Amino acid sequence: MNKAELIEKIAGDAGLSKKEAGAALDSFTDAIAKTLKKGGKVTLVGFGTFSVTKRAARNGRNPQTGATIKIKAKKVAKFKAGKELAAKI
């Protein structure tokens, strides 16, 4: 499912226009991104938890040349599914 299909599904289920559903989805994703950027985490009971994890610097390998390269440390977004979501899958 892509973003357009998700917007269409939300609009149909909630009785909203596609424009309103798109605005709601954008607001949701923006709120999560802003919270993660501040270092916080977002917990949706029954769905899951979005958090930020630090990934350490490490050495990697260029698959084309085989040369060793350095990969910088960075922060990455992480999602852990809740029990209810995991049970539905």
N, CA, C and O atoms as CSV, one atom per row, in Angstrom:
chain,resi,resn,atom,element,x,y,z
A,1,MET,N,N,0.852,-1.175,0.000
A,1,MET,CA,C,0.000,0.000,0.000
A,1,MET,C,C,0.893,1.232,0.000
A,1,MET,O,O,1.844,1.315,0.777
A,2,ASN,N,N,0.589,2.181,-0.866
A,2,ASN,CA,C,1.349,3.436,-0.891
A,2,ASN,C,C,0.525,4.538,-0.224
A,2,ASN,O,O,-0.587,4.299,0.244
A,3,LYS,N,N,1.084,5.740,-0.189
A,3,LYS,CA,C,0.437,6.847,0.516
A,3,LYS,C,C,-0.932,7.184,-0.077
A,3,LYS,O,O,-1.886,7.417,0.665
A,4,ALA,N,N,-1.035,7.212,-1.401
A,4,ALA,CA,C,-2.311,7.541,-2.045
A,4,ALA,C,C,-3.382,6.503,-1.705
A,4,ALA,O,O,-4.538,6.857,-1.472
A,5,GLU,N,N,-3.006,5.238,-1.676
A,5,GLU,CA,C,-3.961,4.179,-1.334
A,5,GLU,C,C,-4.379,4.277,0.131
A,5,GLU,O,O,-5.537,4.032,0.469
A,6,LEU,N,N,-3.433,4.635,0.998
A,6,LEU,CA,C,-3.752,4.803,2.419
A,6,LEU,C,C,-4.708,5.973,2.617
A,6,LEU,O,O,-5.657,5.872,3.394
A,7,ILE,N,N,-4.471,7.066,1.933
A,7,ILE,CA,C,-5.366,8.231,2.018
A,7,ILE,C,C,-6.765,7.854,1.561
A,7,ILE,O,O,-7.750,8.240,2.190
A,8,GLU,N,N,-6.858,7.108,0.479
A,8,GLU,CA,C,-8.163,6.676,-0.032
A,8,GLU,C,C,-8.879,5.781,0.979
A,8,GLU,O,O,-10.090,5.900,1.161
A,9,LYS,N,N,-8.147,4.895,1.630
A,9,LYS,CA,C,-8.727,3.992,2.639
A,9,LYS,C,C,-9.206,4.785,3.856
A,9,LYS,O,O,-10.298,4.534,4.367
A,10,ILE,N,N,-8.399,5.737,4.323
A,10,ILE,CA,C,-8.788,6.559,5.469
A,10,ILE,C,C,-10.028,7.375,5.136
A,10,ILE,O,O,-10.951,7.472,5.944
A,11,ALA,N,N,-10.044,7.962,3.944
A,11,ALA,CA,C,-11.189,8.773,3.519
A,11,ALA,C,C,-12.464,7.941,3.500
A,11,ALA,O,O,-13.509,8.390,3.969
A,12,GLY,N,N,-12.380,6.735,2.963
A,12,GLY,CA,C,-13.553,5.865,2.889
A,12,GLY,C,C,-14.036,5.409,4.258
A,12,GLY,O,O,-15.237,5.419,4.530
A,13,ASP,N,N,-13.099,5.008,5.126
A,13,ASP,CA,C,-13.466,4.501,6.452
A,13,ASP,C,C,-13.987,5.593,7.381
A,13,ASP,O,O,-14.896,5.348,8.174
A,14,ALA,N,N,-13.420,6.795,7.292
A,14,ALA,CA,C,-13.785,7.870,8.214
A,14,ALA,C,C,-14.832,8.823,7.647
A,14,ALA,O,O,-15.277,9.738,8.340
A,15,GLY,N,N,-15.227,8.617,6.390
A,15,GLY,CA,C,-16.218,9.498,5.786
A,15,GLY,C,C,-15.679,10.897,5.529
A,15,GLY,O,O,-16.413,11.879,5.639
A,16,LEU,N,N,-14.404,10.989,5.189
A,16,LEU,CA,C,-13.769,12.275,4.906
A,16,LEU,C,C,-13.488,12.394,3.412
A,16,LEU,O,O,-13.523,11.407,2.677
A,17,SER,N,N,-13.213,13.613,2.985
A,17,SER,CA,C,-12.759,13.779,1.611
A,17,SER,C,C,-11.296,13.336,1.554
A,17,SER,O,O,-10.626,13.231,2.581
A,18,LYS,N,N,-10.811,13.077,0.332
A,18,LYS,CA,C,-9.413,12.673,0.193
A,18,LYS,C,C,-8.475,13.789,0.647
A,18,LYS,O,O,-7.404,13.521,1.192
A,19,LYS,N,N,-8.872,15.024,0.423
A,19,LYS,CA,C,-8.052,16.171,0.835
A,19,LYS,C,C,-7.935,16.221,2.357
A,19,LYS,O,O,-6.849,16.439,2.892
A,20,GLU,N,N,-9.056,16.018,3.053
A,20,GLU,CA,C,-9.045,16.023,4.514
A,20,GLU,C,C,-8.239,14.848,5.063
A,20,GLU,O,O,-7.483,15.004,6.022
A,21,ALA,N,N,-8.401,13.681,4.459
A,21,ALA,CA,C,-7.660,12.496,4.895
A,21,ALA,C,C,-6.169,12.686,4.663
A,21,ALA,O,O,-5.358,12.283,5.497
A,22,GLY,N,N,-5.796,13.293,3.544
A,22,GLY,CA,C,-4.396,13.579,3.256
A,22,GLY,C,C,-3.801,14.547,4.268
A,22,GLY,O,O,-2.665,14.377,4.711
A,23,ALA,N,N,-4.576,15.561,4.629
A,23,ALA,CA,C,-4.116,16.535,5.625
A,23,ALA,C,C,-3.936,15.862,6.984
A,23,ALA,O,O,-2.973,16.149,7.695
A,24,ALA,N,N,-4.853,14.972,7.349
A,24,ALA,CA,C,-4.752,14.259,8.622
A,24,ALA,C,C,-3.520,13.350,8.638
A,24,ALA,O,O,-2.801,13.297,9.637
A,25,LEU,N,N,-3.278,12.645,7.549
A,25,LEU,CA,C,-2.116,11.765,7.469
A,25,LEU,C,C,-0.816,12.570,7.522
A,25,LEU,O,O,0.131,12.175,8.202
A,26,ASP,N,N,-0.768,13.693,6.810
A,26,ASP,CA,C,0.422,14.548,6.832
A,26,ASP,C,C,0.668,15.094,8.235
A,26,ASP,O,O,1.815,15.170,8.675
A,27,SER,N,N,-0.383,15.472,8.933
A,27,SER,CA,C,-0.266,15.975,10.294
A,27,SER,C,C,0.282,14.888,11.217
A,27,SER,O,O,1.138,15.158,12.060
A,28,PHE,N,N,-0.207,13.674,11.058
A,28,PHE,CA,C,0.236,12.527,11.848
A,28,PHE,C,C,1.726,12.261,11.637
A,28,PHE,O,O,2.476,12.120,12.603
A,29,THR,N,N,2.151,12.194,10.382
A,29,THR,CA,C,3.556,11.906,10.092
A,29,THR,C,C,4.465,13.051,10.532
A,29,THR,O,O,5.574,12.806,11.008
A,30,ASP,N,N,4.012,14.298,10.382
A,30,ASP,CA,C,4.796,15.445,10.833
A,30,ASP,C,C,4.974,15.437,12.351
A,30,ASP,O,O,6.058,15.733,12.854
A,31,ALA,N,N,3.915,15.099,13.075
A,31,ALA,CA,C,3.986,15.058,14.541
A,31,ALA,C,C,4.976,13.993,15.001
A,31,ALA,O,O,5.751,14.225,15.929
A,32,ILE,N,N,4.956,12.840,14.363
A,32,ILE,CA,C,5.892,11.771,14.723
A,32,ILE,C,C,7.319,12.204,14.409
A,32,ILE,O,O,8.215,12.017,15.233
A,33,ALA,N,N,7.541,12.779,13.230
A,33,ALA,CA,C,8.886,13.213,12.834
A,33,ALA,C,C,9.436,14.271,13.787
A,33,ALA,O,O,10.607,14.212,14.162
A,34,LYS,N,N,8.610,15.234,14.182
A,34,LYS,CA,C,9.066,16.294,15.091
A,34,LYS,C,C,9.418,15.730,16.463
A,34,LYS,O,O,10.403,16.145,17.073
A,35,THR,N,N,8.621,14.794,16.945
A,35,THR,CA,C,8.887,14.178,18.246
A,35,THR,C,C,10.183,13.375,18.201
A,35,THR,O,O,10.989,13.449,19.129
A,36,LEU,N,N,10.392,12.606,17.130
A,36,LEU,CA,C,11.611,11.814,17.001
A,36,LEU,C,C,12.838,12.707,16.863
A,36,LEU,O,O,13.904,12.387,17.389
A,37,LYS,N,N,12.691,13.826,16.157
A,37,LYS,CA,C,13.809,14.749,15.971
A,37,LYS,C,C,14.263,15.323,17.309
A,37,LYS,O,O,15.451,15.580,17.504
A,38,LYS,N,N,13.324,15.526,18.227
A,38,LYS,CA,C,13.643,16.036,19.559
A,38,LYS,C,C,14.225,14.945,20.456
A,38,LYS,O,O,14.651,15.229,21.575
A,39,GLY,N,N,14.247,13.704,19.976
A,39,GLY,CA,C,14.783,12.599,20.771
A,39,GLY,C,C,13.728,11.855,21.562
A,39,GLY,O,O,14.053,10.954,22.336
A,40,GLY,N,N,12.469,12.217,21.380
A,40,GLY,CA,C,11.390,11.560,22.110
A,40,GLY,C,C,10.940,10.275,21.432
A,40,GLY,O,O,11.527,9.837,20.443
A,41,LYS,N,N,9.893,9.683,21.979
A,41,LYS,CA,C,9.322,8.513,21.329
A,41,LYS,C,C,7.811,8.615,21.345
A,41,LYS,O,O,7.226,9.271,22.207
A,42,VAL,N,N,7.182,7.954,20.375
A,42,VAL,CA,C,5.730,8.002,20.222
A,42,VAL,C,C,5.197,6.588,20.426
A,42,VAL,O,O,5.583,5.661,19.715
A,43,THR,N,N,4.306,6.434,21.402
A,43,THR,CA,C,3.725,5.134,21.688
A,43,THR,C,C,2.236,5.173,21.380
A,43,THR,O,O,1.502,5.988,21.939
A,44,LEU,N,N,1.796,4.302,20.501
A,44,LEU,CA,C,0.379,4.151,20.180
A,44,LEU,C,C,-0.041,2.782,20.700
A,44,LEU,O,O,0.266,1.755,20.095
A,45,VAL,N,N,-0.743,2.780,21.821
A,45,VAL,CA,C,-1.119,1.532,22.476
A,45,VAL,C,C,-1.883,0.636,21.497
A,45,VAL,O,O,-2.848,1.068,20.867
A,46,GLY,N,N,-1.444,-0.594,21.382
A,46,GLY,CA,C,-2.084,-1.553,20.492
A,46,GLY,C,C,-1.501,-1.543,19.082
A,46,GLY,O,O,-1.704,-2.490,18.322
A,47,PHE,N,N,-0.783,-0.486,18.730
A,47,PHE,CA,C,-0.188,-0.405,17.388
A,47,PHE,C,C,1.313,-0.585,17.454
A,47,PHE,O,O,1.854,-1.503,16.837
A,48,GLY,N,N,2.004,0.290,18.203
A,48,GLY,CA,C,3.447,0.152,18.312
A,48,GLY,C,C,4.110,1.415,18.814
A,48,GLY,O,O,3.447,2.380,19.194
A,49,THR,N,N,5.453,1.389,18.807
A,49,THR,CA,C,6.236,2.501,19.317
A,49,THR,C,C,7.276,2.931,18.292
A,49,THR,O,O,8.017,2.107,17.756
A,50,PHE,N,N,7.320,4.235,18.027
A,50,PHE,CA,C,8.336,4.829,17.173
A,50,PHE,C,C,9.393,5.428,18.104
A,50,PHE,O,O,9.052,6.125,19.060
A,51,SER,N,N,10.669,5.161,17.830
A,51,SER,CA,C,11.740,5.723,18.648
A,51,SER,C,C,12.962,5.989,17.777
A,51,SER,O,O,12.983,5.657,16.591
A,52,VAL,N,N,13.982,6.595,18.391
A,52,VAL,CA,C,15.227,6.905,17.691
A,52,VAL,C,C,16.338,6.076,18.320
A,52,VAL,O,O,16.433,5.972,19.543
A,53,THR,N,N,17.168,5.493,17.480
A,53,THR,CA,C,18.303,4.702,17.935
A,53,THR,C,C,19.571,5.269,17.313
A,53,THR,O,O,19.560,5.713,16.165
A,54,LYS,N,N,20.651,5.254,18.062
A,54,LYS,CA,C,21.936,5.697,17.523
A,54,LYS,C,C,22.640,4.501,16.895
A,54,LYS,O,O,22.748,3.437,17.503
A,55,ARG,N,N,23.114,4.693,15.681
A,55,ARG,CA,C,23.872,3.653,14.994
A,55,ARG,C,C,25.339,4.092,15.015
A,55,ARG,O,O,25.670,5.187,14.560
A,56,ALA,N,N,26.209,3.240,15.540
A,56,ALA,CA,C,27.628,3.572,15.679
A,56,ALA,C,C,28.325,3.631,14.326
A,56,ALA,O,O,27.867,3.035,13.351
A,57,ALA,N,N,29.434,4.354,14.280
A,57,ALA,CA,C,30.256,4.392,13.070
A,57,ALA,C,C,30.841,2.992,12.867
A,57,ALA,O,O,31.104,2.271,13.829
A,58,ARG,N,N,31.036,2.625,11.612
A,58,ARG,CA,C,31.554,1.290,11.317
A,58,ARG,C,C,32.234,1.278,9.962
A,58,ARG,O,O,32.115,2.224,9.182
A,59,ASN,N,N,32.935,0.219,9.696
A,59,ASN,CA,C,33.568,0.045,8.392
A,59,ASN,C,C,32.649,-0.795,7.516
A,59,ASN,O,O,32.049,-1.769,7.970
A,60,GLY,N,N,32.553,-0.399,6.255
A,60,GLY,CA,C,31.743,-1.140,5.291
A,60,GLY,C,C,32.587,-1.488,4.090
A,60,GLY,O,O,33.786,-1.212,4.061
A,61,ARG,N,N,31.967,-2.090,3.107
A,61,ARG,CA,C,32.689,-2.486,1.916
A,61,ARG,C,C,31.895,-2.087,0.685
A,61,ARG,O,O,30.701,-2.367,0.589
A,62,ASN,N,N,32.561,-1.435,-0.250
A,62,ASN,CA,C,31.939,-1.073,-1.518
A,62,ASN,C,C,31.766,-2.362,-2.318
A,62,ASN,O,O,32.759,-3.010,-2.647
A,63,PRO,N,N,30.530,-2.751,-2.640
A,63,PRO,CA,C,30.311,-4.028,-3.321
A,63,PRO,C,C,30.882,-4.085,-4.741
A,63,PRO,O,O,31.173,-5.171,-5.243
A,64,GLN,N,N,31.045,-2.931,-5.391
A,64,GLN,CA,C,31.571,-2.935,-6.755
A,64,GLN,C,C,33.084,-3.091,-6.787
A,64,GLN,O,O,33.628,-3.827,-7.610
A,65,THR,N,N,33.760,-2.381,-5.871
A,65,THR,CA,C,35.225,-2.399,-5.913
A,65,THR,C,C,35.839,-3.265,-4.825
A,65,THR,O,O,36.996,-3.672,-4.935
A,66,GLY,N,N,35.083,-3.550,-3.783
A,66,GLY,CA,C,35.618,-4.316,-2.665
A,66,GLY,C,C,36.417,-3.459,-1.696
A,66,GLY,O,O,36.946,-3.969,-0.709
A,67,ALA,N,N,36.512,-2.157,-1.967
A,67,ALA,CA,C,37.282,-1.248,-1.111
A,67,ALA,C,C,36.562,-1.024,0.214
A,67,ALA,O,O,35.333,-0.970,0.264
A,68,THR,N,N,37.344,-0.896,1.285
A,68,THR,CA,C,36.785,-0.622,2.606
A,68,THR,C,C,36.457,0.871,2.692
A,68,THR,O,O,37.257,1.720,2.299
A,69,ILE,N,N,35.263,1.171,3.215
A,69,ILE,CA,C,34.845,2.559,3.391
A,69,ILE,C,C,34.387,2.764,4.835
A,69,ILE,O,O,33.983,1.815,5.507
A,70,LYS,N,N,34.454,3.998,5.298
A,70,LYS,CA,C,33.997,4.326,6.641
A,70,LYS,C,C,32.568,4.837,6.548
A,70,LYS,O,O,32.263,5.709,5.735
A,71,ILE,N,N,31.702,4.293,7.379
A,71,ILE,CA,C,30.305,4.717,7.439
A,71,ILE,C,C,30.138,5.503,8.730
A,71,ILE,O,O,30.448,5.001,9.810
A,72,LYS,N,N,29.648,6.736,8.623
A,72,LYS,CA,C,29.512,7.623,9.776
A,72,LYS,C,C,28.416,7.142,10.725
A,72,LYS,O,O,27.485,6.445,10.322
A,73,ALA,N,N,28.548,7.524,11.976
A,73,ALA,CA,C,27.502,7.272,12.961
A,73,ALA,C,C,26.296,8.134,12.617
A,73,ALA,O,O,26.450,9.234,12.087
A,74,LYS,N,N,25.108,7.644,12.911
A,74,LYS,CA,C,23.908,8.437,12.671
A,74,LYS,C,C,22.757,7.937,13.524
A,74,LYS,O,O,22.813,6.859,14.116
A,75,LYS,N,N,21.718,8.748,13.569
A,75,LYS,CA,C,20.492,8.375,14.274
A,75,LYS,C,C,19.517,7.802,13.253
A,75,LYS,O,O,19.406,8.310,12.137
A,76,VAL,N,N,18.815,6.748,13.637
A,76,VAL,CA,C,17.848,6.134,12.730
A,76,VAL,C,C,16.509,5.952,13.451
A,76,VAL,O,O,16.467,5.735,14.662
A,77,ALA,N,N,15.432,6.044,12.695
A,77,ALA,CA,C,14.096,5.819,13.246
A,77,ALA,C,C,13.873,4.316,13.385
A,77,ALA,O,O,14.329,3.526,12.558
A,78,LYS,N,N,13.171,3.944,14.435
A,78,LYS,CA,C,12.919,2.529,14.719
A,78,LYS,C,C,11.436,2.375,15.052
A,78,LYS,O,O,10.839,3.252,15.676
A,79,PHE,N,N,10.849,1.262,14.635
A,79,PHE,CA,C,9.449,0.977,14.964
A,79,PHE,C,C,9.370,-0.414,15.553
A,79,PHE,O,O,9.910,-1.367,14.992
A,80,LYS,N,N,8.696,-0.531,16.687
A,80,LYS,CA,C,8.463,-1.837,17.302
A,80,LYS,C,C,6.962,-2.038,17.373
A,80,LYS,O,O,6.255,-1.246,17.995
A,81,ALA,N,N,6.477,-3.088,16.742
A,81,ALA,CA,C,5.045,-3.374,16.718
A,81,ALA,C,C,4.558,-3.762,18.105
A,81,ALA,O,O,5.257,-4.438,18.861
A,82,GLY,N,N,3.339,-3.319,18.427
A,82,GLY,CA,C,2.714,-3.675,19.692
A,82,GLY,C,C,2.131,-5.083,19.630
A,82,GLY,O,O,2.054,-5.685,18.559
A,83,LYS,N,N,1.723,-5.599,20.776
A,83,LYS,CA,C,1.187,-6.959,20.847
A,83,LYS,C,C,-0.034,-7.162,19.970
A,83,LYS,O,O,-0.139,-8.177,19.282
A,84,GLU,N,N,-0.963,-6.205,19.984
A,84,GLU,CA,C,-2.187,-6.352,19.213
A,84,GLU,C,C,-1.908,-6.373,17.717
A,84,GLU,O,O,-2.488,-7.185,16.996
A,85,LEU,N,N,-1.037,-5.503,17.239
A,85,LEU,CA,C,-0.675,-5.491,15.821
A,85,LEU,C,C,0.037,-6.785,15.445
A,85,LEU,O,O,-0.256,-7.379,14.407
A,86,ALA,N,N,0.962,-7.217,16.279
A,86,ALA,CA,C,1.688,-8.452,15.993
A,86,ALA,C,C,0.751,-9.647,15.950
A,86,ALA,O,O,0.958,-10.568,15.160
A,87,ALA,N,N,-0.273,-9.643,16.783
A,87,ALA,CA,C,-1.225,-10.757,16.813
A,87,ALA,C,C,-2.104,-10.787,15.559
A,87,ALA,O,O,-2.547,-11.857,15.142
A,88,LYS,N,N,-2.360,-9.626,14.957
A,88,LYS,CA,C,-3.207,-9.549,13.776
A,88,LYS,C,C,-2.479,-10.014,12.511
A,88,LYS,O,O,-3.111,-10.364,11.514
A,89,ILE,N,N,-1.154,-10.012,12.562
A,89,ILE,CA,C,-0.394,-10.356,11.357
A,89,ILE,C,C,-0.259,-11.827,11.208
A,89,ILE,O,O,0.352,-12.297,10.248
